[in-house]
Structure formats: C-alpha cells, structure tokens
Amino acid sequence: MNEGAQTGQGEHGRHDAAAAAARAGTRLDPWFSSYAERAHGMRASEVRSLFAVANRPEVVSLAGGMPNIDGLPLDFLAEMTAKLLRDRGARALQYGGGQGESELREQIVEVMRYDHVHAHPDDVVVTTGSQQALDLVTEIFIDPGDVVVAEAPSYVGALGVFRAYQADVVHVPMDDDGLVPEELDRTLTELRAAGRTVKFLYTVPNFHNPAGVSLSAERRPRIVEICRRHHVLILEDNPYGLLGFDGDPLPALKSYDSDSVVYLGSFSKTFAPGYRVGWALAPHAVREKLVLASESAILSPTMMGQLSIATYLSTYDWYGQVKEYRSMYRERRDAMMAALGEFLPDTSWTVPTGGFYTWVTLPAGLDAQAMLPRAVTNLVAYVSGTAFYADGQGRDHMRLSFCYPTPERIREGVRRLATVVRAETDLVTMFGTSPHRDRTGHTVEMPSPDQV
C-alpha cells in the first residue's frame, strides 16, 4: 500500500477512535462525552501555566502581573481587620446583597472621579474582582458565534472568557497611541456588511495589558463616536488607570457616553488582589441583568472583602498609598528600560507611562513561544505574545512584566533573557528558522518544573 493510502487510513482510524471516545468517554475522563460543547474549548492560560515554574525562587519571573504589595501598611490592616471583626463581625461574616454593599459602592463612585467619571452608586455592581465582571458582561451579551472586537494584542484573561462563551474575536490593530480609530471603523463596517453580529468592543485604554501603551486623549472621543454610530457597546477595562507615572489618568471612555460604555474597575492593582473585589459601572438596564447573573453565580460578593476595603478607603490615606505605588513601579519601569537598552539593543519595545508591562518585538525569525523552554532552562520567564491573540499571531513578541521583581532582579532577568535571545539568533542564522519545532511544525512543549 502506498504512503498516501496508509496515511489516509491512519487518519480515518484516528477519527473513528476519537468519535468512539467522545461517545463512550475515556479511561482518564469517563464524563468526556457529557460535557457541554463550550467546555471542550477551554484551555489553560499561557500565563497561568507558567506559574509553577516561574514562582521558583531561582527563576527571575518577568511573566506574571502580580502587584508588589510590600509597601502595604500591614500593621494598620491587621488592627483595622481586628476592629472590623470586633465591631461588625456578625455582618462581615454573613451573606450580603447581590449588587454589593451601598457604602462601598458610594466610595467606588468617588474613586472613579479620578477618571472623570460621574456616576451614581445605584449603577455600580460589586464583583469578585473585575475578572468576574468581565465574565458577567460576556454571559449576558454573547451567544455562540457573536463577535467581540478587541485590540491586537489583547488581555489574555479576557480572551479566555470570550472563548468560554464561544464568541469569535476579531482583532483591531494598535499603535503607540492605542487602538487605531480608522481600523476600528473599517472593521465594524466590514463585519456589518458580512452580516456578522458584533456585541461589543473590549478595550484596555490605560497602560494596556500587554502592550503597555495608552489610548491618546485625541482618540478617546473618536472611539466612542465610532462605536455609537455602529451601535456597538464598549467594555472598558481599567485596572491600571490610577497607576500612571506622571499623574492622574486621561478621561475614561465612560465619561464621554455613559449609555454606551460598561466600565470595569478593580482594587487588585491599587490595593491588594487577595480581597478579590472589583466592580462594573453599567447603564441601568444592563446593571439589572448583571446583578441577576451575579446572584445566580455567587449569590453575593464577599462581605469581608467589601467591608475591609470600605474601611480602608474611609480611614487610611489610600490615595497617598497609590502615589507610593506609582513611584515604586516607575523605578521598576526605568530599570526594565535601562536593561533592555543595555542587553537587548536589537529588539524594540514600548515605553509605558504607567501600569505593569512592556511589549517587546523580537528580531526577525525568532519565535517567542518556541524559545520559552530555553528561557526557563536559563532561569528566566516571560509570556509569549501568542497568549494575547485569538488568531495565532504574536510569535514575534513577548510581554515582560516589571511590577514584581526588584530593579536588581529585573536587570538580572533581562541579562539572562539576552543570553537566550543571542543563542536563539545564532540557531536561526544556522538553520534558517526556529529549531524548536517537531516534524509537524508544532512548538515543542515547555518542560515541567522537575525537568528544569
């Protein structure tokens, strides 16, 4: 039998075996055939899958976006929590309302004034981090096959949510001034002409994750006008807005049109992620559905977390703490920029004016995803650009995070990374392409922690 016939028979046999496994389950998972269709599309985030390796002390992790909470007033928080439990423990340890506590919602309104957002507490929904808010908005708007328009690149956690609800993500290009309005208008026009249903634009306008850029002041009203004209909701995700190195943020998209924008915020970056408290500010009708969806999922957000943050905001100089964070992250940003200039001059990168990340473009021919095992072996971690696209782009990019390591560790991490990049460049020069692929062209898997 010729090779083609053998290959065809093998593929047919494998298809039959897969179909049989789907009907009967598998030895590893007897419930395989019972899962909902959307469950089969779930996969681990490239960022989360790095944690087991990147959290080892000998590895310099430039991968995760963990805020550095060393500067938090832990003695104050310990006393505050003890007093909260003594005075209001029966309430703090009980169920609450699905929308969130009114005293915290009132304070959230004051926090959003720094983004030039003037809102009413009734339109705020407290959530388990802004990630849950993102999930809830997607749940109430997306049917399978609906389109979400998102920046290219885009936040990996959002892409995972959109995938879980079976949305089709269409990317729109960015540049150093953020989302490109003309490209957004063109994309929405083409999608409408093709009969596609576009439910919302997802955007991170301030200190973008992963690109590190911010949407310019001139473009903000233009983006809102384009979406309004196309009758497309805007989902504005703003976890980093107060962490600008040069002062308060530009006006939020929400400030230009309160009826066309759902605004997401979080205390994870400006206070501490362990409380898991975020929020959504939505038009009234949307807010009602968000509350119902949240109650269905979790009954109510954490009372202990809500009252702790409400007490912190009302009794501590929280904005002074934010200014200290800004100074600390600015120092780390400067260390990252200096190290890139010293050790990786053949790459290019964005220069963030706030937030946690820079977006690095590799020399021609290098593959960030394929190079990752070599980097981990050399005790440095990053996130491949492929994590931030829904369509397979990004192999020529990597996201580097400067929020958590000290300036000294940042410099050492970039030095190690430069060694890997040079070695990879030599291999590409020798072979003409990345050698870290199997015979089918797929990237070789990253080694497990015990292999490194």
N, C-alpha and C positions, 0 to 999 in steps of 0.2 A: 504494500500500500504506500502511495506517495506521501510526502511530508504534509502537504495541504490537507489530504483526507484525514491523516492521523490527527492533525491539529483541530480540524472541524469536529471530528468525533469526540476528541477530548473536551472541547468547549461545550459540545452538546451534553456530554456526560456530566460535566460540572454543573451545567444549568439545571439538569434534571435532579441532581443531588441537592442543589440549593433549594429547588422548589419543594422537594420532599421534606427537607429540613424545616422549611417555612411552614409546611402543613403539620408536621408532627412534633415540632420543637427540636431542640438539640440536646446532646448529652450535657453540655455546660449550662444550658438555659432551657428547661422544659416548657417555659412560658413564652418562648420566642414568637410563636405563631399567634399569641393572644394580644401582643402589644398593638396600640393604635399606630396607624401609619406614620404619624408625626414623630413617634418615639424612635423609629428606625433612622431618622435623620439626625438624631442627637449625636454629638461627638465632643470629646474633651477640648476645652480651650487650650490653644498652644501655650498660653501664659500659665494656666493652672498646671499643665502637665510638666512644666519646668520646675515647679516649686520644690519637689522632693530633692532635686539636685541642687538648685540654686540656693536653697536655705542652708546647705552645709557650710560650716564656718570657714573652710579653706577656699571656698568659691567666692569670688567677687561677683555679686549679682548686680548687673546693670539691667535686669529684666523686669522685676516686679515694680508696681506702683504703690508700694506701701508708704504711707506718710511717716515721717520721723516724729515720734511723739515724745522724744526725750525731754523736750522743753516744757511739757505739761506740768502744771503745779500739782503734783501727785499728793502732797500733804494736804493741800486745800481740798482736793477732790475727795480724799479719804474722810476728812472731817465733814465735808458737805454731804457725802453719802450717809455717814452715820447719823447726822442730824435729820436728813430726809427720812431715814427709816424710823428714827425715834418719833418724829413729829407727824409723818404722813405715811408710815409703813403700811397701814391697812389699805390705803388707796394705791400706793405704789406697787403693791404685790397682787393687785386684783385685776380683773378684766377691765377694759375701757371701751369707749365708743369706737366704731369703725372708722370714723373720719379723723380721729386724733383729738387730743386734749386742747380745749379752747385756749388755755394760757400759753401753750407752746405755739399754736397757730398764730396767735397775736404777735408773739416775738418773731416768728418767721417772717411775718409781714414787714417788721422793722428791719430785719436782716436784708430783705430784698430791696429796700430803699437804696442801698449802695449800688444796685444795678439799675437804678432809676425806674424801678417797678413799683407802682402804687396799686395796692390790692386790698381786698377785704378778707379777713380771716375765714369767712364762710366759704371761700373758694379755694382754700388750702386743704389738701388731703395728706395726712402724715402717713409715711410708708416705712417699710423695713429697708432702709437705705434707698437711694434713688434707683437702684437696680430693680427693686420691686415696682417702683413707679413706672419704669420703662416697660416692664413685663405687663403691667395692668393696662397701660395705654395700648400696647400691641394687641393684647387679648380682646379689648372691646372694639378695635377698629379692623383687624386683619382677618380676612377669610383666605383659605388656601389659594395661592395664585395671585393675590393682590400684590401691588408693587409698593415697596418702600424705596424712596430715593435717598441716598446717603452720600456723604463726601467720600472721595477716594484719596487716601485711606480712611477707615472709619474705626470707631471703638469696637474692640473685639467682643466685649460683653454684650453690646447691642446686636452685633451680627449673630451671636448665639441665640438671642431671644427671637430675632426675626426668623431665623432658620427653624426654631422650635415651633413657631406658628405657621410655617410653610409659606412665608412671604418670599417674593422674588425681589432681591436687592439690585437696584440699578445705581451704579456709581456715577458721581459727577466730579470732574477734576477740581483740584485746589491749586493755589499758588501761594506765594509768600504773604498775600493779603487775604487768605482764606478761600472759601467757596467762590467760584467764578460765576457771577450772575448770568452772563451771556450763555454759558454752558448749561446752567440750570434751566433757563428759559427754553433753550433748544431741546434739552432732554424731555422736559414736560410736554412741549409741543409734539415731539415725535411719539411719545408714549400715548398721548391722546389720539393722534392720527392712526396709531396702530390698534386702537380700541382697548388699550390696557387701562385698568383701574388703579390709579395712584392714590393711596390713602394719606401718606404724609411724607414730609421731608424730615429726616433725622440729622441734626447738626450739633456740633460742639463748637460754639463760636469763640470761646475764650480759652487760649492756651491749649490748643487741640491735643487730644489723645488719639493717635500717636504723633501727629505731625509737628506739634509744638508751636504752630502759628496761630494768629488770631484774626478773626474777620474784621476788616477795616471799618472805620466809622462811616466812610462813604458808601460802602456796600450794604450795610445793615438795612437801611430802609428800602433799598432796591430788592434785596432778597425777600423781604416781607411783601412788597408790592407784587413781585412775580408770583409768589405763592397765592396771594389773594386773587389775582387775576385768573389763575388756573384752578381756583377753588381747591387748594391743597393745604391741609393742616401743617403747621410747623411744630415739631417736637424738639424743643430747645433744651439741651442737656448742659448744665452749667455747674459742675462740681468744683471747678478751679477758679471761678471768677474773682474771688477775693484775694487770690494768691498772685496778683500781679506785682512784679518787682518795682514798678515805677508809680504805684498808686492804685486808686480805685478803678474798677473796670469801666469799659465803654457801656453805653446804654444797652440793655438786653433787647433782643428782638421782641420780647413780650411788651416792652414799653412803647413800641410803635403800633401794636394792634393786639389788644387784649383778647379779642374774639377769635383770632386766627392762630394763636400760639398756646401750646401747653408747655409750661416751664417746669423743669426738674431741678431740684437742688438737694444738697446733702451736707451733713455735718461731719462726714467721714474724713474730709481733707482739711477742714478748718478747725476741727476739734479732735475727734477720735473715732476711728471706724468701729471699735468694739461695741459702741452703743447701738449701731445699726439703725440710725434714724435719718430719713430723708423726707422729701415731700414733692408733691405735684401741685402746681397752681394752674387751674384749668377754667375755661368758661363754664358757666353754671350747669348747663345740661350735661356736659362731659364730666364735670365733677360728680354729679349724682351717680353716673354709671361707674366711675372709678371707686366710689365708696362701696357700691354693691359688689363689685368684683373683689375688692379688698376683703370685705366681710366674708365672702364666700371662700376666699383662700386662707385667711389667717384669723378671722373673727375680729381682731383688733391689734393694732401695733403695740409694741412693748411699753407698758405703763412705766416701768422702772427707768427705761431709757428716756422716755419723753420727759418725765418729771426731773430726772437728773440734768438733762440738757436745759430745761426751762429754768432750773435753779442756778445752773452755771451762768446762763445768759443774764440773769437778773441780779446776780450777786458778785460776779467777777468781771474784771476788765477784759472781756473776751476779744474786743477789737484790738486792744494792746497785744494780746497773745497772737492774733493774726499777723500783726506787724512784725513780731519776732519771727514767726514762721517765714514771712516774706524775706527777711534779712538772711535767715539760715539757708533757704532754698536759693536765693540769689548767689550766695557764696558757693554753693554746690554747683549751680549752673556755670559760674565762672571757672570753677575747677574743671568741669567737663569740657568747656570750650577751649581752655588752655591745653588740656591733654590731647584733644583731637587735633589741634593745630600742631602740637609737638610730635605726636606719634603716628597720626593718620592723615598727613597732609594731602594724600592722593584721593581721599574721599571728600565728599561735601556734606554739609549738614545745615539744619535750620538753627537759628539763634533765638530761642524762646525768650519772651519778655515776662514770663510767669509760668506757673504750673510745674510739671514734673519731668518733661520729656524733650528729647531732641530726636529728629528723624534723619538718619544717615543714609546717603546714597553711596553704594559700593562702586569700586572700579569696574569697568566693563568686563563681563564674563564671569564675575563672581556670583555665587548663589548663597544667599544668607541662610536659607533653610538647610541646604546640603552641608554648609560649613559649621553648623551648630554643634555636631558631635565633636569635631576637632576643638572648638572653643571650650566646651565643657571639660574635655580631657585636659585642656590647658588652664582649667580652674577659673574661667570667666563665663558669664552667661548674659545673653541678650534675648530679645524676641525678634524672630524673623518677620520681615514685612508681610509675608503671606498670611499671617494671622489677622491682618486688618483689611482684607478684601474678601468679598464673597465670590469672586470670579477667577481666583488663581493668580492674580497679579502679586507683585511685591517681592519677588525673589532677589531683586537688586537693592533692597532696602533692609534696614534693621532699626528697631526702636531701642534707644538707650535711655535709661532712667537715672536721674541724678538725685532723686529725693531722699533716698535712704542711706546710701554709703557716705562715710565721711569724705572730705576732699582728698585726703591721702589715699583712701581706698579707691576712689574714683580714678585718680591718676594711675594707680597700680592696675586697676581693671582695664583701662584703655591701653596701657602698655602691653598687657598680656594679649588683649584683642589684636593689637597691631602685629604682634608676632604671628598670630593665626592668619591674619589677612595677608601678610607677606608670604607665608608659606603657601597659602591657597593661590595667590597670584602666580607664584612660581609653578605650581602644578597646572594651572590653567594655561600658562605660557607653554608648558611642556606638552600637555595633552590636547589643548585647544578648547577644552570645556571642563566643567567641574567633574572630577573623578569620583565623586561621592554619590554615584547612582548605580542601581543594579541594571541587569541586562534589559529590563523592560522600560528603563528610563525613569523609574521612581526613585525618590530620595531615600537613602539609607536611614533607617530609624535611629533616633538618638539613643545612646547607651543608657542602661539603667544605672541608678546610683552606685550599686555594688560593682559595676564594671569600670568605674572611673577612678 
